[in-house]
Amino acid sequence: TKCELRDHDHVVECIAWALEASYAAINEAAAAADNKNSASYSGPFLASGSRDKTVKVWDVSTGLCLFTLSGHDNWVRGLSWHPGGKYLLSVSDDKSLRVWDIAHTRCLKRLDAHTHFATSLDFHRNQPFVVTGSVDQTVKVWECR
């Protein structure tokens, strides 16, 4: 094992490697989260979602949890990075789809995506679409705007 990342308080449900386009936003958020340390991190970075209802962003080269995104009311089940790198999307058993502003570590948008647990999501790499899946037996395609 290269490293072991430990900071979640419950089962880890999902993980997603950060795109290189997101490195600047991640470093901006990390600097704000730890104002004593102005170090720049080189990555690679990844995000993890957990049954502890949080999303954590990690620097794999140091093993550090750089910051935590809190806001879901239930297990986080899916994660996907926006191709532009500034946003991370998450879905949860709280039935929502959330758009996180990485540089400012805050939830920008919350959508009531499904009538039951939202369990998966993905970004289209070339078109402005997000797809979510749910225990409600639906797959929904969302247009980004």
NUDO-406910 format. One record per residue (C-alpha): x, y, z; residue number from 0. Coordinates in steps of 0.05 Angstrom, whole numbers, m for minus. Last residue first. Layout:
<atoms>
+--------+--------+--------+-----+
|      u |      v |      w |   n |
+--------+--------+--------+-----+
|      X |      Y |      Z | NUM |
...
+--------+--------+--------+-----+
</atoms>
This chain:
<atoms>
+--------+--------+--------+-----+
|      u |      v |      w |   n |
+--------+--------+--------+-----+
|   m533 |    511 |   m323 | 144 |
|   m515 |    437 |   m326 | 143 |
|   m568 |    393 |   m358 | 142 |
|   m589 |    334 |   m315 | 141 |
|   m599 |    263 |   m339 | 140 |
|   m640 |    220 |   m291 | 139 |
|   m635 |    145 |   m281 | 138 |
|   m695 |    117 |   m244 | 137 |
|   m707 |     55 |   m201 | 136 |
|   m727 |     96 |   m139 | 135 |
|   m662 |     66 |   m109 | 134 |
|   m628 |    119 |   m150 | 133 |
|   m583 |    137 |   m208 | 132 |
|   m556 |    205 |   m229 | 131 |
|   m530 |    231 |   m296 | 130 |
|   m496 |    298 |   m306 | 129 |
|   m495 |    333 |   m373 | 128 |
|   m459 |    393 |   m403 | 127 |
|   m427 |    352 |   m460 | 126 |
|   m355 |    330 |   m469 | 125 |
|   m337 |    288 |   m407 | 124 |
|   m409 |    270 |   m388 | 123 |
|   m408 |    273 |   m312 | 122 |
|   m426 |    214 |   m268 | 121 |
|   m473 |    197 |   m211 | 120 |
|   m494 |    141 |   m165 | 119 |
|   m536 |    123 |   m105 | 118 |
|   m591 |    175 |    m96 | 117 |
|   m636 |    145 |    m41 | 116 |
|   m711 |    152 |    m57 | 115 |
|   m756 |    204 |    m90 | 114 |
|   m697 |    232 |   m130 | 113 |
|   m657 |    294 |   m146 | 112 |
|   m679 |    345 |    m95 | 111 |
|   m625 |    393 |   m118 | 110 |
|   m575 |    429 |    m74 | 109 |
|   m531 |    483 |   m102 | 108 |
|   m467 |    520 |    m83 | 107 |
|   m448 |    477 |    m23 | 106 |
|   m385 |    506 |      7 | 105 |
|   m311 |    492 |      8 | 104 |
|   m293 |    560 |    m21 | 103 |
|   m243 |    534 |    m73 | 102 |
|   m284 |    470 |    m81 | 101 |
|   m352 |    500 |    m96 | 100 |
|   m395 |    438 |    m83 |  99 |
|   m455 |    419 |   m125 |  98 |
|   m503 |    374 |    m88 |  97 |
|   m551 |    321 |   m114 |  96 |
|   m603 |    302 |    m63 |  95 |
|   m642 |    239 |    m42 |  94 |
|   m616 |    243 |     31 |  93 |
|   m585 |    176 |     13 |  92 |
|   m533 |    219 |    m22 |  91 |
|   m506 |    246 |    m86 |  90 |
|   m443 |    288 |    m95 |  89 |
|   m416 |    336 |   m146 |  88 |
|   m347 |    369 |   m142 |  87 |
|   m336 |    436 |   m173 |  86 |
|   m279 |    480 |   m197 |  85 |
|   m243 |    427 |   m239 |  84 |
|   m271 |    445 |   m308 |  83 |
|   m289 |    371 |   m319 |  82 |
|   m335 |    373 |   m258 |  81 |
|   m312 |    320 |   m209 |  80 |
|   m358 |    263 |   m193 |  79 |
|   m379 |    232 |   m126 |  78 |
|   m430 |    180 |   m105 |  77 |
|   m461 |    149 |    m43 |  76 |
|   m457 |    201 |     13 |  75 |
|   m497 |    173 |     71 |  74 |
|   m550 |    219 |    101 |  73 |
|   m565 |    292 |    117 |  72 |
|   m513 |    320 |     68 |  71 |
|   m481 |    385 |     88 |  70 |
|   m408 |    376 |    105 |  69 |
|   m348 |    383 |     58 |  68 |
|   m282 |    365 |     93 |  67 |
|   m213 |    393 |     80 |  66 |
|   m141 |    375 |     66 |  65 |
|   m142 |    304 |     93 |  64 |
|    m68 |    289 |     92 |  63 |
|    m36 |    225 |     65 |  62 |
|     24 |    266 |     42 |  61 |
|     27 |    244 |    m32 |  60 |
|    m47 |    225 |    m32 |  59 |
|    m71 |    295 |    m16 |  58 |
|   m142 |    283 |      7 |  57 |
|   m211 |    315 |     m2 |  56 |
|   m265 |    292 |     46 |  55 |
|   m340 |    286 |     33 |  54 |
|   m384 |    279 |     94 |  53 |
|   m448 |    243 |    114 |  52 |
|   m411 |    195 |    162 |  51 |
|   m435 |    141 |    113 |  50 |
|   m377 |    165 |     71 |  49 |
|   m354 |    201 |      9 |  48 |
|   m282 |    205 |    m13 |  47 |
|   m247 |    256 |    m56 |  46 |
|   m178 |    247 |    m87 |  45 |
|   m115 |    287 |    m98 |  44 |
|    m50 |    271 |   m134 |  43 |
|    m26 |    316 |   m108 |  42 |
|     23 |    374 |   m110 |  41 |
|      4 |    410 |    m46 |  40 |
|     21 |    483 |    m35 |  39 |
|     42 |    502 |     35 |  38 |
|     12 |    564 |     66 |  37 |
|      6 |    531 |    134 |  36 |
|    m23 |    569 |    193 |  35 |
|    m86 |    585 |    153 |  34 |
|   m104 |    512 |    148 |  33 |
|   m174 |    509 |    117 |  32 |
|   m161 |    571 |     74 |  31 |
|    m96 |    542 |     46 |  30 |
|   m131 |    475 |     33 |  29 |
|   m188 |    510 |     m4 |  28 |
|   m140 |    548 |    m50 |  27 |
|    m98 |    485 |    m61 |  26 |
|   m161 |    446 |    m81 |  25 |
|   m183 |    502 |   m128 |  24 |
|   m114 |    502 |   m162 |  23 |
|   m113 |    425 |   m168 |  22 |
|   m182 |    419 |   m199 |  21 |
|   m159 |    419 |   m272 |  20 |
|   m113 |    361 |   m256 |  19 |
|   m176 |    320 |   m245 |  18 |
|   m189 |    294 |   m175 |  17 |
|   m193 |    219 |   m166 |  16 |
|   m261 |    195 |   m142 |  15 |
|   m281 |    153 |    m82 |  14 |
|   m347 |    124 |    m57 |  13 |
|   m380 |     90 |      2 |  12 |
|   m328 |     98 |     58 |  11 |
|   m357 |     65 |    121 |  10 |
|   m359 |    110 |    183 |   9 |
|   m321 |    163 |    222 |   8 |
|   m278 |    185 |    164 |   7 |
|   m207 |    208 |    178 |   6 |
|   m160 |    153 |    155 |   5 |
|   m124 |    152 |     89 |   4 |
|    m76 |     93 |     80 |   3 |
|    m15 |    102 |     37 |   2 |
|     26 |     69 |    m18 |   1 |
|      0 |      0 |      0 |   0 |
+--------+--------+--------+-----+
</atoms>
